[in-house]
Each structure stands twice: as structure tokens, then as C-alpha cells.
């Protein structure tokens, strides 16, 4: 699967916008299927009779491969392959894994089958995400300007003319010639056809990201509602959820067949080559040691770990609270009601909040909105705390509370995204930095989710939500230190 050619030429796909829209939206849709399947798995385990603590522990263990993203990045770098083989192989493995889970749900070994086959799906999903952004999706073309004493990243509206030439940082050989020419010759000999031309605008547009939201709406909303209705019609929980997982396996198989036909591949990349400094043997420690010596990098790494700390308590406990029976302190929502509130209203709210946060950053800069977003992180915990004291609230109140909390979370996530951009921007090892940033963001979620089984045995949902609301002071403190330690003086460009 390794690529024997010493050179890989970047050639933009020139078969027209309509052709690109045949494969780019489907790639983004497939990226959102993984999160949907994890949510479906969590609800399925509860409906199949697994208790709350064991369900939380199982989902946390299934999320462990997310923490291995830097290692998976190294694997993709070592087995460079073609631009198409990673997408097709990971989607085929995902389809087989979901089909195997669906088959075992009919048997008495359904739990063993889920534990055995779901890790293959999660690992292949991580590889899929890496290959998607490595080979097909470019980072947005950026135009930099000073705003509120910091450099702000703006998406260009005219990608071919608006970005000055000195902002193009794809050629890294000028900044670190000795290192790049000795450690990664096979990648940094890469040439780019027409380097003065940026990637086509529609590839850099954020519109394809809407298909990721559509995947979440399909998986967490539509399929969850179908599962609930099938339980009512057939009065057979195992059959209903087996059918749902067969459908999700069919979706993965359809995407695999679709990309087999329409996805461009071969030895020519359809995204600009990403620098792989730090992802080869011997370079990881050097790059990591370099990060730990810079004050800005240490501040950013701390920010990634602590900023979303209140949400780590809610990642698993909130969905479990929604479907838990009232005598266990939950709301007792049916799968259909869960699909409407958590799978539809909450997904739309978090997408709107994320979009609003991106526009706020584009207009006023990160420094103006970071502290307000930190304050907004108290809203999700407060909304769930309100619902825990009003378990008999009508469905409209539940949907409104979840919408408010997820909109605030989406707004805060846009700030985290901007900090990741600043952490990776103009760095020769930005691919490694991006992997480390995503891993550090996910680490507290996985650790706290693993401890959720113990937390749910010694504390009720009200105390957990109260603690999450109180922990909102942590991102506020972290934001203050981040803004102070990364302050800059305006300079002329």
C-alpha cells in the first residue's frame, strides 16, 4: 500500500463544480456517521437492558482509539498509499463491523459481539477522518489581519486574489531546509502544480460541513425515531435495533460503492500535501520537546485540556439522564422523544451556535468573544440541572432547555476551533499539532466518561449537573490566562 513514486504532484480536480459535489458532500456525510453510531450504540445498550454505569463505561472504552490519533497519523504517514485506498478500506471495514454487530444482536451474545466488533468501527472511523483531511480537504485559505491586538484568521471570499502571496505557507522548505530535506524526503519533494493558485473555492467553503450535521440528524434523529417506532410495532427490542444497525451498515456500504465510482484517486492528491514533520520515526520527540519549550504552545495545550472541562461531565451523563426512568432520577424519554430533542433540536442548535461563533470571531476577533464563550459553558449544566428538578416538564420545555445548552456549547466550540487554528498556523509540524490538539481535547471526555460509572453509583444526576455548572469557573480562569499569556502588540503587516 506504500507509494513507490518519489514525487507526488498536486493537481486540482478540474472536472467542474458538479463533479466535485458528487464526492465531497458524501465524504463529509460519512465523517458524521461515526458519532451517530456511538449515540445509537449507547441508547441501544440501555434499551437492551445494560445498566447505566456499565453503558457509560462501555462507551468510554469504545472512545479510547480517539486518543491514539497521533499514532494513527504516523501510520498514515508511513503507509502513504494512494489518495483513495484509505477512504475505501476504512468504509468497507466500518460496513462489515456494523453488519456483524447487527447480526449478533439477535443472539444471546449480543453484548460480546458489540464489544468485539465496535472497536473496529471506531478505529476505522478515526483513520477515515485522518485520510479525509489529509488527502481531500484543505484547510481554508486564510487572510490575516490585526484585530484587538491579535492576528485574526479570516476566510477569503476570493481565494485566488485576496490572500497576499507572503501568506502562502505550503512550501516549508525555505524555513527549515536542513530538517525537511533529511527526514522526510519522500514527502517534501512534493511539487504543486501552479503554486500561485489556491485550492478551488468550493473545496475550502464551509458549506460541505453542513453534510456532517445532516449525518448527525440522520443517525441521531431519523434512525433513532425508526428504532423507537419499530419497538412499538414489533414489540421486539432486539429485532428493532438489529434492523437499525443493518441500515447503518447499508449506509456505509452505499458510501463505499459511491466513492468507488466517483471519488478521484490515484497518486495525485486532491488536497494540498500536508506537512508530516514530527510524524516520522525520531521526529515526534523533537517536535514535542519544541512545543514544551514555547510559552504560547504550553498555554494552548493547557487550554485544550481544561476549557471544556464542564462538558466532560455532561458528555455521557446528559443522554443517560434523558432516557433514564423517572424513579432513577431521569426524564424517561422514549427513543422517539430522544430523537426529537437530543437528535434533532440539539444538533440544529449546536450547529447554529457554532456558525454564530464563527461569524463573531470573523467580525470582532477571538479575544473579544473568548471570555463570553467561557461564561456560556455554564448554560448546558444549568439547563440540565433545571430539568433534573422538573422531571415532569413537558417535551417542549425539555427541547427548549437542550437547545439553549447546545447553542451555548456550539458557540464555545467555535472558539476552541480558532485556538486550534492559531496553535497550528504557519508551523512546519502543523499536522502533528492538529492531531495533538484534537487528542488533548478528547482526553478529558474519555477519562471522565470512564469514571462516570463510578460517579453514577455515588451521586445522582442533580449533583453531577450542579458540579458541571460550578466547574464553569475553570474555563473562565483558563481563558483569562490564555488571553494574558498570548497577548500581542499590533504590528504592521
C-alpha positions as CSV (number, residue, x, y, z in Angstrom):
1,X,0.0,0.0,0.0
2,X,3.0,2.3,0.1
3,X,3.6,4.7,-2.8
4,X,6.8,4.0,-4.6
5,X,6.8,7.2,-6.6
6,X,9.4,9.7,-5.3
7,X,7.2,12.6,-6.3
8,X,3.5,13.3,-5.8
9,X,2.1,16.2,-7.8
10,X,-0.8,18.2,-6.6
11,X,-3.3,18.7,-9.4
12,X,-6.6,20.4,-8.6
13,X,-9.6,18.5,-9.7
14,X,-10.7,20.3,-12.9
15,X,-13.8,18.3,-14.0
16,X,-16.2,21.0,-12.8
17,X,-18.0,22.0,-9.7
18,X,-20.8,19.5,-10.3
19,X,-18.3,16.6,-10.4
20,X,-16.7,17.7,-7.1
21,X,-20.1,17.9,-5.4
22,X,-20.6,14.2,-6.3
23,X,-17.9,13.2,-3.7
24,X,-17.1,16.0,-1.3
25,X,-20.6,16.1,0.4
26,X,-20.6,12.3,0.7
27,X,-17.2,12.3,2.3
28,X,-18.4,14.8,4.9
29,X,-21.6,12.8,5.5
30,X,-19.5,9.7,6.1
31,X,-17.5,11.6,8.7
32,X,-20.6,12.3,10.8
33,X,-21.8,8.7,10.7
34,X,-19.3,7.7,13.4
35,X,-20.7,10.0,16.1
36,X,-24.2,9.0,15.2
37,X,-23.4,5.3,15.6
38,X,-21.8,5.9,19.0
39,X,-25.0,7.6,20.2
40,X,-27.1,4.8,18.7
41,X,-24.9,2.3,20.5
42,X,-25.4,4.0,23.8
43,X,-29.2,4.0,23.6
44,X,-29.2,0.5,22.2
45,X,-27.2,-0.8,25.2
46,X,-29.7,0.8,27.6
47,X,-32.7,-0.5,25.7
48,X,-31.2,-4.0,25.7
49,X,-31.0,-4.0,29.5
50,X,-27.5,-2.9,30.3
51,X,-27.4,-0.7,33.4
52,X,-26.4,3.0,33.3
53,X,-22.9,2.6,34.8
54,X,-21.9,-0.2,32.5
55,X,-23.2,1.6,29.5
56,X,-21.1,4.7,30.4
57,X,-18.0,2.5,30.8
58,X,-18.6,0.7,27.5
59,X,-18.9,3.9,25.5
60,X,-15.8,5.4,27.2
61,X,-13.8,2.3,26.3
62,X,-15.0,2.5,22.7
63,X,-13.8,6.1,22.6
64,X,-10.2,5.1,23.5
65,X,-9.0,4.9,19.9
66,X,-9.7,8.7,19.6
67,X,-6.8,9.2,22.0
68,X,-4.4,7.4,19.6
69,X,-4.9,9.9,16.8
70,X,-1.2,11.0,16.7
71,X,-0.2,7.3,16.4
72,X,-2.7,6.7,13.6
73,X,-1.4,9.9,11.9
74,X,2.1,8.2,11.9
75,X,0.6,5.1,10.4
76,X,-1.0,7.0,7.5
77,X,2.3,8.9,7.0
78,X,4.3,5.7,6.9
79,X,1.9,3.8,4.6
80,X,1.3,6.8,2.4
81,X,-0.5,4.8,-0.3
82,X,-2.8,6.5,-2.8
83,X,-5.4,9.1,-2.1
84,X,-8.3,6.7,-2.5
85,X,-7.3,3.5,-0.7
86,X,-7.7,4.8,2.8
87,X,-11.2,6.0,2.3
88,X,-12.5,2.9,0.7
89,X,-10.8,0.4,3.0
90,X,-12.0,2.2,6.2
91,X,-15.6,2.5,4.9
92,X,-15.6,-1.2,4.0
93,X,-14.4,-2.2,7.4
94,X,-17.0,0.1,9.0
95,X,-19.8,-1.6,7.0
96,X,-18.6,-5.1,7.9
97,X,-18.3,-4.1,11.6
98,X,-21.8,-2.7,11.8
99,X,-23.2,-5.7,10.0
100,X,-21.5,-8.0,12.4
101,X,-23.0,-6.1,15.4
102,X,-26.4,-6.2,13.8
103,X,-26.1,-9.9,13.3
104,X,-25.1,-10.6,16.9
105,X,-28.0,-8.6,18.4
106,X,-30.3,-11.5,17.6
107,X,-28.2,-13.9,19.7
108,X,-27.6,-14.2,23.4
109,X,-24.0,-13.0,22.8
110,X,-25.1,-9.5,21.7
111,X,-23.0,-7.8,24.3
112,X,-19.9,-9.7,23.5
113,X,-20.5,-9.1,19.8
114,X,-20.9,-5.4,20.3
115,X,-17.7,-5.2,22.4
116,X,-15.8,-7.2,19.9
117,X,-16.8,-5.5,16.6
118,X,-17.5,-1.9,17.6
119,X,-13.7,-1.2,18.2
120,X,-13.1,-2.0,14.6
121,X,-15.7,0.6,13.5
122,X,-14.3,3.3,15.8
123,X,-10.7,2.7,14.7
124,X,-11.6,2.7,11.0
125,X,-13.6,6.0,11.6
126,X,-10.5,7.7,13.1
127,X,-8.4,6.6,10.1
128,X,-11.2,7.8,7.8
129,X,-11.2,11.2,9.4
130,X,-7.4,11.4,9.0
131,X,-7.5,10.4,5.4
132,X,-10.4,12.8,4.6
133,X,-8.5,15.8,5.9
134,X,-5.1,14.6,4.7
135,X,-6.0,13.8,1.1
136,X,-9.2,15.6,0.1
137,X,-10.0,18.6,2.3
138,X,-7.7,21.6,2.5
139,X,-7.5,24.0,5.4
140,X,-9.4,27.2,4.4
141,X,-7.4,29.8,2.7
142,X,-6.7,32.4,5.3
143,X,-6.2,36.1,5.2
144,X,-4.7,37.6,8.3
145,X,-5.2,40.9,9.9
146,X,-4.7,42.5,13.3
147,X,-7.8,42.9,15.4
148,X,-8.0,43.7,19.1
149,X,-4.2,43.2,19.5
150,X,-4.1,39.8,17.9
151,X,-3.8,38.1,14.5
152,X,-7.3,37.0,13.4
153,X,-7.9,34.4,10.7
154,X,-10.5,35.3,8.1
155,X,-11.8,33.1,5.3
156,X,-11.1,34.6,1.9
157,X,-14.1,35.3,-0.3
158,X,-11.8,35.4,-3.4
159,X,-9.3,32.7,-2.9
160,X,-7.3,33.4,-6.0
161,X,-6.6,37.1,-5.4
162,X,-7.4,38.3,-1.9
163,X,-4.7,36.4,0.0
164,X,-1.3,38.0,-0.4
165,X,1.5,35.8,-1.6
166,X,3.5,36.0,1.6
167,X,0.7,34.3,3.5
168,X,1.1,31.1,1.4
169,X,2.9,28.8,3.8
170,X,2.6,25.5,1.9
171,X,6.2,25.4,0.9
172,X,8.1,24.8,4.1
173,X,11.5,24.1,2.6
174,X,12.5,27.7,3.0
175,X,12.0,27.8,6.7
176,X,13.7,24.6,7.8
177,X,15.7,23.3,4.9
178,X,18.1,21.0,6.8
179,X,15.4,19.2,8.6
180,X,12.9,18.8,5.8
181,X,15.5,17.6,3.3
182,X,16.9,14.9,5.6
183,X,14.0,13.4,7.5
184,X,11.1,13.3,5.1
185,X,12.5,13.4,1.6
186,X,9.7,11.4,0.0
187,X,7.0,13.9,1.2
188,X,8.8,17.2,0.9
189,X,9.9,16.6,-2.6
190,X,6.3,17.1,-3.4
191,X,5.6,19.6,-6.1
192,X,2.5,21.7,-6.5
193,X,1.1,22.5,-9.9
194,X,0.6,26.2,-10.3
195,X,1.6,27.2,-6.7
196,X,0.3,30.7,-7.1
197,X,-3.2,29.4,-7.5
198,X,-5.1,28.5,-4.4
199,X,-7.4,25.5,-3.9
200,X,-10.8,25.9,-5.6
201,X,-13.2,27.9,-3.5
202,X,-15.8,25.3,-3.1
203,X,-13.3,22.9,-1.5
204,X,-12.4,25.5,1.1
205,X,-16.0,26.5,1.7
206,X,-17.7,25.6,5.0
207,X,-20.8,24.5,3.1
208,X,-19.8,20.8,2.9
209,X,-19.6,20.8,6.8
210,X,-23.4,21.1,6.7
211,X,-23.5,17.5,5.4
212,X,-21.8,16.4,8.7
213,X,-24.7,18.0,10.5
214,X,-27.1,16.1,8.2
215,X,-25.4,12.9,9.1
216,X,-26.0,13.6,12.8
217,X,-29.6,14.4,12.1
218,X,-30.0,11.2,10.1
219,X,-28.3,9.0,12.7
220,X,-29.3,10.5,16.0
221,X,-32.7,11.7,14.7
222,X,-34.2,9.7,11.9
223,X,-32.7,6.3,12.8
224,X,-33.4,6.7,16.5
225,X,-37.0,7.5,15.7
226,X,-37.2,4.5,13.5
227,X,-35.8,2.3,16.2
228,X,-38.5,3.6,18.7
229,X,-41.3,3.1,16.2
230,X,-40.1,-0.4,15.4
231,X,-40.1,-1.3,19.1
232,X,-43.7,-0.3,19.3
233,X,-44.7,-2.1,16.1
234,X,-42.8,-5.3,16.5
235,X,-42.6,-5.4,20.3
236,X,-39.2,-6.8,19.9
237,X,-36.3,-4.6,21.0
238,X,-33.6,-6.9,19.6
239,X,-35.1,-7.0,16.2
240,X,-35.7,-3.3,16.1
241,X,-32.1,-2.3,16.9
242,X,-30.7,-5.1,14.7
243,X,-32.6,-3.5,11.8
244,X,-31.2,-0.1,12.7
245,X,-27.6,-1.3,12.6
246,X,-28.2,-3.2,9.4
247,X,-29.4,0.1,7.9
248,X,-26.3,2.0,9.1
249,X,-24.1,-0.8,7.7
250,X,-26.0,-0.4,4.4
251,X,-25.3,3.4,4.5
252,X,-21.6,2.7,4.9
253,X,-21.7,0.2,2.1
254,X,-23.5,2.6,-0.2
255,X,-20.9,5.3,0.6
256,X,-18.2,2.8,-0.2
257,X,-19.8,1.9,-3.6
258,X,-20.4,5.6,-4.3
259,X,-16.8,6.6,-3.6
260,X,-15.5,3.6,-5.6
261,X,-17.2,5.1,-8.6
262,X,-17.0,8.9,-8.2
263,X,-14.1,9.5,-5.8
264,X,-11.0,10.7,-7.6
265,X,-7.8,8.9,-6.5
266,X,-4.6,7.5,-7.8
267,X,-1.2,9.0,-7.0
268,X,-2.4,12.6,-7.4
269,X,-3.7,14.3,-4.3
270,X,-6.8,16.4,-4.4
271,X,-5.8,18.4,-1.3
272,X,-2.5,20.2,-1.0
273,X,0.1,17.9,0.7
274,X,0.1,18.3,4.4
275,X,3.5,18.6,6.2
276,X,4.4,15.5,8.1
277,X,7.2,16.8,10.2
278,X,7.1,15.1,13.6
279,X,5.2,12.1,12.3
280,X,8.2,10.1,11.3
281,X,10.4,8.0,13.5
282,X,12.6,10.1,15.7
283,X,10.8,13.4,14.9
284,X,7.9,13.1,17.4
285,X,10.0,13.7,20.5
286,X,11.9,16.5,18.8
287,X,8.6,18.3,17.9
288,X,7.0,17.6,21.2
289,X,10.1,18.9,23.1
290,X,10.0,22.0,20.9
291,X,6.3,22.6,21.8
292,X,7.0,22.3,25.5
293,X,9.7,25.0,25.3
294,X,7.4,27.7,23.9
295,X,5.1,29.6,26.3
296,X,2.4,30.1,23.7
297,X,2.3,26.3,23.0
298,X,2.1,25.3,26.6
299,X,-0.7,27.8,27.2
300,X,-2.6,26.4,24.2
301,X,-2.1,22.8,25.4
302,X,-3.4,23.7,28.8
303,X,-6.4,25.4,27.2
304,X,-7.3,22.3,25.2
305,X,-7.4,20.2,28.3
306,X,-9.3,22.4,30.6
307,X,-11.5,24.7,28.6
308,X,-14.3,22.1,28.0
309,X,-14.0,20.6,31.5
310,X,-17.6,21.3,32.5
311,X,-18.8,19.5,29.3
312,X,-16.8,16.3,30.2
313,X,-19.3,15.6,33.0
314,X,-22.3,16.0,30.6
315,X,-21.0,14.1,27.5
316,X,-22.4,10.8,28.7
317,X,-24.5,11.6,31.8
318,X,-26.8,14.0,29.9
319,X,-28.0,11.4,27.3
320,X,-28.3,8.8,30.0
321,X,-30.3,11.2,32.1
322,X,-32.7,11.8,29.3
323,X,-33.5,8.1,28.8
324,X,-33.3,7.1,32.5
325,X,-36.6,6.2,34.1
326,X,-38.1,8.9,36.5
327,X,-37.7,6.6,39.5
328,X,-34.0,6.6,38.7
329,X,-33.9,10.4,38.6
330,X,-34.2,10.7,34.8
331,X,-36.7,12.1,32.3
332,X,-37.8,8.7,30.9
333,X,-37.8,9.9,27.3
334,X,-38.8,7.3,24.7
335,X,-36.5,6.7,21.7
336,X,-38.8,8.9,19.6
337,X,-38.7,11.7,22.1
338,X,-34.9,11.3,22.5
339,X,-34.6,11.5,18.7
340,X,-36.6,14.7,18.6
341,X,-34.9,16.5,21.5
342,X,-31.3,15.3,21.5
343,X,-31.0,14.0,17.9
344,X,-32.8,16.9,16.1
345,X,-33.3,20.0,18.2
346,X,-29.9,19.8,20.0
347,X,-28.0,19.0,16.8
348,X,-29.5,22.0,15.0
349,X,-28.9,24.2,18.0
350,X,-25.2,23.3,18.3
351,X,-24.7,23.9,14.5
352,X,-26.3,27.3,14.8
353,X,-24.2,28.2,17.8
354,X,-21.1,27.1,16.0
355,X,-21.9,29.2,13.0
356,X,-22.8,32.2,15.1
357,X,-19.5,31.9,16.9
358,X,-17.5,31.7,13.7
359,X,-19.2,34.9,12.4
360,X,-18.5,36.6,15.7
361,X,-14.8,35.7,15.5
362,X,-14.6,36.8,11.9
363,X,-16.1,40.2,12.8
364,X,-14.6,41.0,16.1
365,X,-11.7,38.6,16.7
366,X,-11.2,35.8,19.2
367,X,-10.1,38.0,22.1
368,X,-13.4,39.8,22.4
369,X,-15.5,36.6,22.5
370,X,-13.4,34.1,24.4
371,X,-14.5,35.2,27.9
372,X,-18.2,35.4,27.0
373,X,-18.0,31.9,25.5
374,X,-16.4,30.7,28.7
375,X,-19.3,32.1,30.6
376,X,-21.8,30.4,28.3
377,X,-20.3,27.0,29.2
378,X,-22.3,27.2,32.4
379,X,-25.6,27.2,30.4
380,X,-25.6,23.4,29.4
381,X,-25.1,22.3,33.1
382,X,-27.7,24.8,34.3
383,X,-30.3,23.7,31.7
384,X,-29.9,20.1,32.7
385,X,-29.9,21.0,36.4
386,X,-33.2,22.7,35.8
387,X,-34.6,19.6,34.1
388,X,-33.4,17.4,36.9
389,X,-35.6,19.4,39.3
390,X,-38.5,19.3,36.9
391,X,-38.6,15.7,35.6
392,X,-42.3,16.1,34.7
393,X,-41.7,19.0,32.4
394,X,-43.4,18.8,29.0
395,X,-41.4,17.9,26.0
396,X,-41.4,21.4,24.7
397,X,-39.6,22.7,27.8
398,X,-37.1,19.8,27.5
399,X,-36.4,20.7,23.9
400,X,-36.0,24.4,24.7
401,X,-33.6,23.7,27.6
402,X,-31.5,21.4,25.5
403,X,-31.5,23.9,22.6
404,X,-30.2,26.7,24.8
405,X,-27.5,24.5,26.3
406,X,-26.3,23.1,23.0
407,X,-26.3,26.5,21.3
408,X,-24.0,27.8,24.0
409,X,-21.8,24.8,23.6
410,X,-21.6,25.3,19.8
411,X,-20.6,28.9,20.3
412,X,-17.8,27.8,22.7
413,X,-16.6,25.1,20.3
414,X,-16.1,27.7,17.6
415,X,-13.6,29.4,20.0
416,X,-11.8,26.1,20.5
417,X,-11.6,25.7,16.8
418,X,-10.0,29.1,16.4
419,X,-7.5,28.3,19.1
420,X,-6.6,25.1,17.3
421,X,-6.1,27.2,14.1
422,X,-3.7,29.6,16.0
423,X,-1.9,26.6,17.5
424,X,-1.2,25.0,14.1
425,X,-0.9,28.0,11.9
426,X,2.3,28.6,10.0
427,X,4.1,25.7,11.8
428,X,6.2,23.1,9.9
429,X,4.7,20.4,12.1
430,X,1.1,21.6,11.9
431,X,-0.3,18.1,11.1
432,X,1.2,16.7,14.3
433,X,0.0,19.8,16.2
434,X,-3.5,19.3,14.9
435,X,-3.5,15.7,16.0
436,X,-2.2,16.5,19.4
437,X,-4.8,19.3,19.9
438,X,-7.7,17.0,19.0
439,X,-6.3,14.3,21.3
440,X,-5.9,16.7,24.2
441,X,-9.5,18.0,23.7
442,X,-10.9,14.4,23.7
443,X,-8.8,13.1,26.6
444,X,-10.8,14.6,29.5
445,X,-14.0,13.4,27.8
446,X,-12.8,9.8,27.7
447,X,-11.3,9.9,31.2
448,X,-14.4,11.4,32.8
449,X,-16.7,9.2,30.9
450,X,-14.8,6.2,32.1
451,X,-15.3,7.5,35.7
452,X,-19.0,8.2,35.0
453,X,-19.9,4.6,36.0
454,X,-18.4,5.3,39.5
455,X,-19.9,8.7,39.7
456,X,-23.4,7.5,38.9
457,X,-23.2,5.0,41.7
458,X,-22.2,7.5,44.4
459,X,-24.1,10.6,43.2
460,X,-27.4,11.4,41.5
461,X,-27.9,13.4,38.3
462,X,-28.7,16.6,40.2
463,X,-25.3,16.6,41.9
464,X,-23.5,15.8,38.7
465,X,-25.2,18.7,36.9
466,X,-24.6,21.0,39.8
467,X,-20.9,20.2,39.8
468,X,-20.8,20.7,36.0
469,X,-22.4,24.2,36.5
470,X,-19.9,25.1,39.2
471,X,-16.9,23.9,37.1
472,X,-17.8,26.6,34.6
473,X,-15.4,28.8,36.5
474,X,-12.5,26.7,35.2
475,X,-12.8,27.7,31.5
476,X,-13.2,31.3,32.7
477,X,-9.9,31.2,34.5
478,X,-8.2,29.3,31.7
479,X,-9.5,31.9,29.2
480,X,-8.1,34.8,31.3
481,X,-4.7,33.2,31.5
482,X,-4.7,32.3,27.8
483,X,-5.5,35.9,26.8
484,X,-2.9,37.3,29.1
485,X,-0.1,34.9,28.1
486,X,-0.7,35.1,24.4
487,X,-1.2,38.9,24.1
488,X,0.4,40.6,21.2
489,X,1.2,44.1,20.2
490,X,-0.2,45.3,16.8
491,X,2.4,45.2,14.1
492,X,2.3,46.5,10.5
493,X,2.0,43.7,8.0
